[in-house]
Amino acid sequence: MAAKYDVVVVGGGHNGLVASFYLARWGFRTLVLERNDVVGGPSVTKTPWPGYQVSSGAYALGLLRPIVARDMRLVQRGLRVDLPDPQHTNFYADGRHLYLHGDLERACEEIARFSKRDAEAFRRMDAELAEIARFLSPMFDRAAPDPRKCGPGDLLGLARMGLRALRFRRSMIGAAAVFSTSAEKFLEQRFESEEIRSAFAWQAMDNNSVGPSAAGTAHLLLHTHVMSEASGESGNWGFVRGGMGRVPALMAEAALEAGVEIRTNAEVERIATRNGRAVGVVMQDGEEISARVVFSNADPKRTFLGLVDAKELDESFLATIRSYRCEGTSIRINLAVGELPRVKGVPGDGEQPYHRSMIWIDRSLDELERGAQDMKNGIPTPAPHVEMCIPTVSDPSLAPPGKHIIIMDAVCHPYRLREGSWDEIRDEVADRIIRQMGEYMPNLPGSILHREILCPLEIERRFYMTGGHHLHGDMGPDQLLFLRPAPGLRGYRTPLPGLYLCGSGAHPGGGITGAPGRNCARQLWWDQKLGRLRH
């Protein structure tokens, strides 16, 4: 019997929607299956308490690829991103604070309050990382070439890289250094102030299972510092007006217009195979849906160790997937509060600059390293770095008048605990984090009206992400480019013919980029054009 669809996409997260949009635009009959009642995966806006709209998963937009936003006409459809200024506010235990503005000159003026030498070093680092980003950025928008292979795509990709390397010689050398150096060493080579080092060091640990002293962690400074392009300019990110759920909602609108069929409340039980090839999916209710090709937007472990029958895959490949690092490292606390938090020692009534920014409670490099060791030992660290934002300052419509939403993310909280379970300790851990935040913001604990706690285990349960990892896996150098999620999968094809991986577990990795979805669709288009698909 002929397949009803050309492609069935498992998972209606943003990458699945992006992939489906391009597939339909290029003539593929495409169906998206989403287990929840709305599309978006972790990029959703929910109403956990009457009158409050909370972006419980992703809560800021900055990595979305410009070509995806342009092709899907997201701005024309109503996407609005409020860019904060300052972008970040760093608070320290001694009462001092640092505003990091998006404007370079203003950022340098702030850093000069701690060290004039570091202000100039920051100017040089910003230029250095921006140049490396210009060298690397185009690689986000295509499959990563595999130097071990000699296919036409790999040879063409390597030729492109070679030409860019000739044009950006210094950037190529800088990129090699960033991808092999620890964040600790990278920052110590540039800054003398411990406060300035710590202002950047935690980024090397954001959903990563190692500390800032681990080799290769410096590249995460690059990823977070200058790869964001929410407004078409490197370094900018912001809050989506109406909540993060607006992004997949508008993507779904674009996909539907292109001819995609989208089903919600449609959970896939397994990927169907015949004669060693993916031929569709079997739904939880027993329905069988046939397709020439299956795209999985699920993470690699859920795809290969859950949706696919193990007998269809080689044991050595399965061993590689089992060793893939994808355990979450942070706890999310969403709060509804009756008033804006006030930072002790910062004068002024009403809305302050830090209320508009991302707030970071900084820890020293030594404290971050100890936190990473605690996490490795299965212990929620007692003094985590905390990231916090108040999206209702820029968008009051998300809460009742005079009320606010606070989102907090605390790192170094392991998925696997040495003792007990997250169901037993999550409230205790959340209480401790809120008490610590109260040391900086004395009115915060007493202003809390509602709270929602998403430990790594709850993130796994709610969003179906193995290990509760926001990025579908660590972004270490050994899990990037043609090595993500396993050697040989850089082209989004998998060892099971007819099955492609289009989620954040594929190149170029996590974040709300849309790049894996678009790149995977392009891979299928090329495979069909080159006659690699069997009907």
C-alpha positions in Angstrom: 0.0 0.0 0.0 1.4 3.4 -0.9 2.4 5.7 2.0 -0.1 8.3 2.9 2.6 10.8 3.7 6.0 11.5 2.4 7.2 12.5 5.9 5.9 12.0 9.4 7.5 14.3 12.0 7.5 12.9 15.6 7.2 15.9 17.9 5.8 19.3 17.4 8.6 21.2 19.1 10.0 24.2 17.3 12.5 22.2 15.3 9.8 19.7 14.2 7.7 22.7 13.0 10.6 24.3 11.2 11.4 21.0 9.4 7.8 20.5 8.4 7.5 24.0 7.0 10.4 23.5 4.7 9.4 20.0 3.8 5.9 21.2 2.7 7.3 24.2 0.9 9.6 21.8 -1.1 6.7 19.5 -2.0 6.7 16.8 0.6 3.3 15.7 2.0 4.0 16.2 5.7 2.3 15.3 9.0 3.4 16.5 12.4 2.4 14.5 15.5 2.5 16.2 18.9 1.6 14.3 22.1 0.5 17.5 24.0 -2.6 19.6 23.4 -0.5 22.4 21.9 2.7 22.4 19.8 5.9 23.8 21.1 7.6 21.2 23.3 9.4 23.1 26.0 8.7 26.4 24.3 5.2 26.8 25.6 3.3 29.4 27.6 1.0 27.9 30.2 -1.5 29.2 32.9 -0.5 27.4 36.1 -2.5 29.9 38.2 -5.5 32.0 37.2 -4.4 35.2 35.4 -0.7 34.2 35.0 0.9 33.1 31.8 4.3 31.4 32.4 6.9 30.3 29.9 7.7 27.2 32.0 10.4 25.8 29.7 12.4 28.2 27.4 11.9 31.8 28.5 14.1 34.0 26.3 14.8 34.2 22.6 18.1 34.9 21.1 19.5 32.1 19.0 16.8 31.8 16.4 18.4 31.7 13.0 17.6 34.8 10.9 16.9 32.7 7.8 14.3 30.7 9.6 12.6 33.8 11.0 12.7 35.4 7.6 11.4 32.4 5.6 8.6 31.7 8.1 7.7 35.5 8.2 7.6 35.4 11.9 7.8 39.2 12.4 5.1 39.8 9.8 3.0 37.2 11.7 3.3 39.2 14.9 6.5 38.1 16.7 7.7 40.8 19.0 10.9 40.5 21.1 11.6 43.1 23.9 15.3 43.6 24.1 16.3 44.4 27.7 18.9 47.1 28.6 21.0 46.2 30.5 21.0 42.7 29.2 22.5 41.2 32.3 22.9 42.4 35.9 25.4 40.6 38.0 25.1 40.7 41.8 27.9 39.8 44.2 28.0 38.6 47.8 29.8 41.8 48.9 26.8 44.0 47.7 28.3 45.3 44.5 26.7 44.8 41.1 27.6 45.0 37.5 25.3 46.1 34.6 26.3 44.5 31.3 24.7 46.6 28.6 24.3 45.5 25.0 26.1 48.6 24.0 29.8 47.9 24.1 30.9 51.4 25.4 28.4 51.3 28.3 29.4 47.8 29.2 33.1 48.8 29.3 32.2 51.8 31.5 30.6 49.4 33.9 33.5 46.9 33.9 35.9 49.8 34.5 34.4 50.3 37.9 36.0 47.0 38.8 39.1 47.2 36.6 40.1 49.7 33.9 42.4 47.0 32.5 39.5 44.5 32.3 37.3 47.0 30.5 39.9 47.1 27.7 40.3 43.3 27.9 36.5 43.0 27.5 36.6 45.2 24.4 39.2 42.9 22.9 37.4 39.7 23.9 34.2 41.0 22.4 35.9 41.7 19.1 37.7 38.4 19.2 34.6 36.3 19.8 32.5 38.3 17.3 35.1 37.5 14.6 35.1 33.8 15.5 31.3 33.9 15.4 31.4 35.4 11.9 33.6 32.5 10.9 31.5 29.8 12.5 28.0 31.2 12.1 27.3 29.9 8.5 28.1 26.4 9.7 24.9 26.6 11.8 22.8 26.6 8.6 24.1 23.4 6.9 25.1 19.9 7.8 28.5 19.7 9.5 30.9 18.0 7.0 32.6 14.8 8.2 36.3 14.8 7.4 36.3 11.0 7.6 33.9 10.7 4.7 34.2 11.5 1.0 30.6 12.0 -0.1 29.8 15.0 -2.3 28.2 16.9 0.6 31.2 16.3 2.9 33.7 17.3 0.2 31.7 20.5 -0.6 31.3 21.3 3.0 35.0 20.9 3.7 35.8 23.0 0.6 33.6 25.8 2.0 35.3 25.5 5.4 38.7 25.7 3.7 37.8 28.8 1.8 36.4 30.5 4.9 39.6 29.4 6.8 41.7 31.2 4.2 39.5 34.3 4.6 39.4 34.1 8.5 42.8 32.7 9.3 43.0 34.3 12.7 39.4 33.4 13.5 40.1 29.7 12.6 43.0 29.6 15.0 40.9 31.4 17.7 38.1 28.9 17.2 40.5 26.0 17.6 41.7 27.6 20.9 38.2 28.2 22.2 37.1 24.7 21.5 40.0 23.2 23.3 40.5 25.6 26.2 38.8 25.7 29.6 36.6 28.7 30.4 38.7 29.2 33.5 42.0 29.4 31.6 40.4 31.5 28.9 39.1 34.1 31.4 42.2 34.1 33.6 44.3 34.9 30.5 42.2 38.0 29.9 40.8 39.4 33.2 42.4 40.3 36.5 39.1 40.9 38.4 37.5 37.8 40.0 34.1 39.5 39.6 34.5 40.0 35.9 35.7 36.4 35.5 32.8 35.0 37.4 30.4 37.2 35.4 31.1 35.0 32.4 32.4 31.7 33.9 29.0 30.2 34.8 28.0 30.2 31.1 30.4 27.3 30.6 28.2 25.3 33.0 24.8 26.2 31.6 23.2 22.7 31.2 26.6 21.2 31.0 27.8 18.4 33.3 31.3 19.8 34.0 32.9 22.8 35.7 34.7 25.8 34.2 38.1 24.1 34.5 37.1 21.4 32.0 38.8 21.5 28.6 36.6 22.8 25.8 34.2 24.8 28.0 35.4 28.1 26.7 33.4 27.6 23.5 30.2 28.0 25.5 31.2 31.6 26.2 31.3 32.0 22.4 27.9 30.3 22.0 26.1 32.4 24.6 28.0 35.7 24.2 27.8 36.4 20.5 25.9 33.7 18.7 22.5 35.2 19.6 20.9 37.1 16.8 17.3 37.8 17.9 17.3 41.2 16.3 19.8 40.4 13.5 22.7 41.7 15.6 25.1 39.4 17.5 24.8 39.5 21.2 21.1 40.4 21.5 18.3 38.3 23.1 15.0 39.2 24.6 11.6 38.3 26.0 8.9 37.3 23.5 5.8 39.5 23.9 3.0 37.1 24.9 5.4 34.4 26.2 7.6 31.9 24.4 4.6 29.9 23.3 4.1 32.6 20.6 7.1 31.3 18.7 5.9 27.8 18.0 2.3 29.1 17.5 3.5 31.4 14.7 5.7 28.6 13.3 2.7 26.3 13.2 0.7 29.0 11.4 3.4 29.2 8.8 3.6 25.4 8.5 -0.2 25.1 8.1 -0.1 27.7 5.3 2.6 25.7 3.6 0.4 22.6 3.6 1.5 20.7 6.7 -1.0 18.7 8.6 -0.6 19.0 12.4 -2.2 16.7 15.0 -2.1 17.4 18.7 -2.9 14.9 21.5 -1.3 12.4 19.2 1.4 10.3 21.0 3.7 8.0 19.0 4.2 4.6 20.6 7.0 3.5 18.2 8.6 3.9 14.8 7.3 1.2 12.5 9.9 -0.7 10.4 9.8 -3.2 7.5 12.7 -4.9 5.9 15.2 -2.9 7.9 13.7 0.5 7.1 11.4 3.1 8.8 8.0 3.0 7.1 5.9 5.1 9.5 4.7 5.2 13.1 2.4 3.3 15.4 0.3 5.5 17.7 -0.4 4.9 21.3 -4.0 4.0 20.4 -2.8 1.5 17.9 -3.3 3.5 14.7 -0.6 2.9 12.1 0.5 5.8 9.9 2.6 5.0 6.9 5.2 7.3 5.4 8.2 7.2 3.1 10.4 8.9 5.8 10.2 9.5 9.5 11.7 12.6 11.2 12.2 12.4 14.9 12.3 15.6 16.9 12.7 13.6 20.1 16.2 13.5 21.8 18.6 10.9 20.6 18.2 8.5 23.5 14.4 8.6 23.4 14.6 8.1 19.6 17.0 5.2 19.4 16.5 3.6 22.8 12.8 4.1 23.0 11.0 4.6 19.8 13.1 2.2 17.6 13.2 -1.5 18.2 16.7 -2.3 19.4 17.0 -5.2 16.9 17.0 -2.7 14.0 20.2 -1.0 15.2 23.8 -2.2 15.6 24.9 -2.9 19.1 28.0 -0.7 18.8 25.8 2.3 17.7 23.4 1.6 20.6 26.4 1.6 23.0 27.4 5.0 21.6 23.9 6.4 22.2 23.8 5.0 25.7 27.0 6.9 26.5 25.7 10.2 25.1 25.7 12.8 27.9 22.2 14.2 28.3 21.4 14.6 32.0 20.0 18.0 33.0 21.9 20.1 35.6 19.5 22.8 36.7 16.3 23.3 38.7 13.6 25.8 37.4 11.5 27.7 39.9 8.6 29.7 38.5 7.0 32.2 40.9 4.0 34.5 41.0 4.7 37.5 43.3 2.7 40.4 44.6 5.5 43.0 44.1 8.8 43.5 42.3 11.8 42.2 44.3 14.1 44.9 45.7 17.8 44.3 45.8 19.4 45.2 49.1 21.8 48.2 48.8 20.5 49.4 45.4 18.6 52.6 46.0 15.5 53.8 44.1 11.8 53.2 44.1 9.7 51.7 41.3 11.2 49.9 38.3 15.0 49.7 38.2 17.3 48.7 35.4 18.0 45.3 36.9 14.3 44.5 36.8 14.4 44.6 33.0 17.5 42.5 32.6 18.6 38.9 33.2 19.7 38.8 36.9 22.7 36.7 37.8 23.7 35.8 41.3 27.4 35.2 40.6 29.7 32.7 42.3 33.5 32.7 42.1 35.3 30.2 39.8 36.2 28.1 42.8 32.6 28.0 44.0 31.4 27.0 40.5 34.0 24.3 40.4 32.9 23.0 43.8 29.3 23.1 42.6 30.3 21.0 39.6 31.9 18.5 41.9 28.8 18.4 44.1 26.7 17.7 41.0 29.1 14.9 39.8 28.7 13.3 43.3 24.9 13.5 43.0 24.5 16.3 45.5 22.5 19.5 44.8 25.1 22.2 45.4 24.3 24.3 48.5 25.4 27.6 46.8 24.4 27.5 43.1 24.7 30.2 40.5 21.1 31.5 39.9 19.8 33.1 36.8 16.5 35.1 37.2 14.3 37.2 35.1 11.0 39.1 35.4 9.2 39.0 32.0 6.2 40.9 33.3 8.3 44.1 33.5 8.4 44.2 29.7 5.0 42.5 29.2 2.5 43.2 32.0 -0.2 41.3 30.2 1.3 38.0 31.5 0.0 38.6 35.1 -2.8 40.4 36.8 -2.3 44.2 37.4 0.4 44.9 39.9 1.6 41.3 40.0 4.6 39.7 38.5 6.1 36.5 37.2 9.7 35.5 38.3 11.6 32.7 36.6 14.7 31.3 38.3 17.2 28.8 37.0 19.8 27.4 39.4 22.7 25.3 38.1 24.5 22.3 39.6 21.5 20.3 40.4 22.0 16.7 39.2 19.5 14.5 37.5 20.8 11.5 39.5 20.9 12.0 43.2 23.2 10.1 45.5 20.5 9.9 48.2 16.8 10.1 48.1 14.7 11.2 45.1 13.7 14.5 43.6 10.1 13.9 44.5 11.2 13.9 48.2 13.7 16.8 48.2 12.6 19.3 45.5 10.6 21.5 47.9 13.5 21.5 50.3 15.9 22.5 47.6 13.6 25.2 46.2 13.1 26.6 49.8 16.9 26.9 50.1 17.3 28.7 46.8 14.6 31.1 47.7 16.1 31.8 51.1 19.4 32.5 49.4 17.8 34.9 46.9 16.2 36.6 50.0 19.7 37.5 51.2 19.9 39.7 48.1 16.2 40.6 47.8 14.8 40.7 51.3 11.2 41.2 50.2 11.1 38.3 47.7 10.3 35.3 50.0 7.3 37.1 51.6 5.9 38.3 48.3 5.4 34.8 46.8 1.8 33.9 45.9 2.3 30.8 43.9 5.3 28.6 42.8 6.1 25.9 40.4 9.2 23.7 40.7 10.8 21.9 37.8 13.6 19.7 38.9 15.5 17.7 36.2 13.2 14.7 36.8 10.1 16.9 36.3 11.5 18.5 33.2 12.0 15.0 31.8 8.4 14.0 32.7 6.8 17.2 31.4 8.7 17.7 28.2 9.8 14.1 27.4 13.4 15.1 27.3 15.7 12.3 28.5 17.5 13.3 31.7 15.7 16.6 31.8 18.3 18.2 29.5 17.1 21.4 27.9 19.5 21.1 25.0 19.0 17.4 24.2 22.5 16.7 25.4 25.7 18.4 26.6 27.3 20.8 24.2 30.9 19.6 24.8 33.3 19.5 21.9 32.9 15.7 21.6 29.2 16.2 21.1 29.2 18.9 18.5 29.4 19.2 14.7 29.7 15.8 12.9 30.0 14.1 16.3 26.5 15.1 17.5 24.9 12.9 18.7 27.3 10.2 17.4 30.0 9.9 14.8 28.5 9.5 11.3 25.1 11.3 12.0 26.2 14.8 11.0 23.9 14.6 8.0 20.8 13.9 10.1 20.4 10.5 8.5 20.5 7.6 11.0 21.7 4.0 10.7 18.0 3.1 10.2 17.2 3.9 6.5 14.2 6.2 6.3 14.7 7.7 9.8 16.2 11.2 10.2 17.0 13.2 13.4 15.7 16.8 13.3 15.9 17.9 16.9 18.4 19.7 19.2 20.3 16.4 19.6 21.6 16.9 16.0 24.0 19.6 14.7 24.3 22.4 15.7 22.7 21.6 19.0 20.3 23.1 21.5 18.6 26.4 22.0 15.7 27.9 20.1 17.5 28.1 16.7 15.4 26.2 14.2 18.7 25.2 12.6 18.5 21.4 13.1 15.0 21.3 11.7 15.8 23.3 8.6 19.1 21.5 8.0 17.4 18.1 8.3 14.8 19.1 5.8 17.5 20.2 3.4 19.3 16.9 3.9 16.1 15.0 2.8 15.6 17.3 -0.2 19.2 16.6 -1.3 18.8 12.9 -0.7 15.8 12.8 -2.9 17.4 14.9 -5.6 20.4 12.6 -5.6 18.2 9.5 -5.7 19.2 8.2 -2.3 15.5 7.6 -1.2 13.8 4.3 -2.1 10.1 4.5 -2.8 
